[in-house]
Amino acid sequence: MYKIICILSLLLSFELSANWSASVTLANNYLFNGVSQTNDKAALQVGINYATNDGFYVGSWGSNVDLDNTATIELDGYAGYSQAINDELYFDLGASHYTYQGKQNSNEMNYSELYMKWNFKQTDINFWYAWDYFGTGARHYIVMLNHMFKVNDKLSVLVGIDKSVSLDSDQWQWQANDRDYIHKQLMANFSYHNIDFSIGIQSTDLNSIGETQLLFTLTKALAW
């Protein structure tokens, strides 16, 4: 957590332009597609992003984790291109690299991923593909469908479902005899004085991990 704060402080110390943004999030849990990355403990998450006027962007995001008594920090980088096709349809293409710090062998979990995201009005269809998932050598993909119901300018409700699939179950399985699983979420989002609050339920169909949980997050976003 200390490393994340130091990295964010260092990045923010440079002269920022109008295309820079950053965020700080406090959460009661870090759920990655419904599976806790903090052993059901709280998380502090920070991110910083730079976007050009023609749609290109780069950024970094980090969080504390508790993975197999090995990794204690996750620090990711990403780059991509986002553009509007028309007033209602947007797409986003990019790549992410996930890194893990902690004990000496925690970096063996590092991996990269490609993603493609589409947004039509209040509906998102997203895809992710990794060829070395969590450093196991397994090919893996995630497909997600989300819809946002806007109640008013400050309140909205997110309903989502996604599926995570290992294409090489001999190298990666979420649990015994499970090469894939379904994750569902129902989240209410509320904005007050430039702070975003989210609270809701997340669940998976896994038996040993990913049980139904309450998720609460508080996010402060900054832009220059």
N, C-alpha and C positions, 0 to 999 in steps of 0.2 A: 504494500500500500504506500509506503514511504517513497519507493522508487517511482510510482505513478505520479505522485504529487510533485516530486522533483522534476520529472520530465515535462509535465504540464506547465510548471512555473518557468522552466527554461524556455519552452516554446513561446509562452506568452510574453517573455521579456523582449522579444524581437519586435520591431516596428510592424504593426499589423495594418492591413488595408481593409477596405470595405468588404472584401471577399473572404475574410476569415471568420470562423465561428468556433465556439467551444461549448462544452457541456460538462456538468458535474451531476452525477446521479447517486443517490443513496437508495438502497434496496434491502428489503428484509431477506432476500435470497437472490442468487444469480442463477436463473433458469435458462438453460440453453436448449431450446425446443422441448421444454418441459422437464429436463433433467438437471438437477442441481450441480453446479460446478464449485460450490462453496461448502458442500456437505451440510446443506440446509442452514448455513450461517449468513449473516448480513454481508453486503458488498458495497464497496465504494468504487465507482466507475467514472472515468474521465475520458474525454475525447477532444480532439481538435481537428479542424477540417479547413482546407483552402480550396475554393472553387473559382475557376476563371469565368469570364463573361460568356465564353462560347461553349460551356458545358463540361469541360474537363475538371476533375477534382482529385485531390490526394488528402489523406488523413491518417490519423492514428487513434487507437482506442485501447484502454487498459482497465483491468479489474483485478482485485484480489481473487484467488481461487484456492481450493483445497482438493487436489486431485491425487488420489492414491498415495498420500503422504509423500509426494514428490514435488509437484509444482505448487507454488504459492502466489505467483503473479502471472497473469496473461497479458501480453502486450502485442497488439495487432497493428498491421499497416495495410492500407488499401489505396487503390487508384482506379478511376473509372471515367466514364463519359455518360452524361445524362442530357436528354433533350426532349422537347415537346414535338410530337408529330402534328397535333392540332390542339385546339383549346381543351380537349377532354382526354387525350391519350398521350402518355409519357412512357419513355423507356429509359433503362439504366443498365449499362454493361460495365463490368469491372472485374478486378481480381483482388483477393485478400491473402495476407500471409499471417498465420497465427503462430506466435512464439510463446514459450513457457519458461519461466525462470523459477529457481528454487534450489533443489539439490543438483548435484553435478550432472546427472543423467536426465534432468527434466526436459532438456532441449531435444531429446529423442522424440518427443511428442509433436514437434513443430510440423506444420503442413501448410500447403497453399490450396487455394480454392478459386474457381471462376464462378461468376454469378450473372444472372440476367433477370431484370425486374420490369414488370409492366404495370402501369397504373391507368385505369379507366374510371373516371369520375371518383367514386369512393371505394373502388375495388382494386386490390393488388393481387397479381399472380407472379410469384417469385420462384426462381430455380437456382440451386447451388450444386456444383460438382467438384469433388476432390479426388485426386488420383493416388493419394498417400494419406488416407484419413488418420489423424492422430499419430502419424508416423508408422502405421501398421502395414503399409503397402496395399491396403484395400482401396478399391474404387468405391465411391460413396456419393449419393445425391440426395437432395432434399427438394421437395416441391411443396409450395405453400399457397393457400388461398385465404385472403383476409378481406373483410368488408367493414367499413366504418359507417356507423349510423350517427349522423350529426343531429344532436338535440337542439343546440343553440350555439352561439359563438364561443361559449366557454366549456360546454359539456358534449362529449361524444362517447359512443360505445363501440368497441371493436369486437367482432366475432371472427374467429380464425380457426383453420385446421391445416395441418401439414403432415407430410409423411417422410420419414427418414429411411433410406434403403441402402444396405451394404450389398455391393455387387460381387464381393469376394468374402462370403461368410466364413470361409476357412481361416481368414486372417482377421476379420472383425465381426463380432456379433454384439448386439446390445445386451442380450442375456442368452442363456442356453436355448438353442434352437429358434432364436428370433433374429432374423436377418433384417427386419424392418419393424417400425412401430408408428403409431398414429399419435399426434399431439393436438390437443384442442385447447382453445383459450377463449375466455370471455372477460374483457377488461373495460372498465369505465375510466375515462380520461377527463380531467378537469383542470382548467387553467385559472390561476388567481395571482395577480400581481407579478406576472412574468415567471411564475413557477408552475410547472406541470406536475400534477398528481395523477397517479394511476393505481387502481386497485381492482382486483378480480381473481378469477379462478383459472388455474391451469392444470391439465391432467393428461396422462398418457395411458395407453393400454398395456404398458409393461407391468410385470408382476413384482419384480424385485427392486426396481428403481422407478422414479418418475410418478410417484403417487399423486393424487389430487392435492393441490396446495394453494394457499392464499398468497398472492404476490402483491406487494405494495412498493411503489417507487415514487421518489420525489426528485425532480430534475430541474436544474437551473441552466438555462441556455443563454449564451452571450454571443453577440455578433458585432463585427467592426466593419 
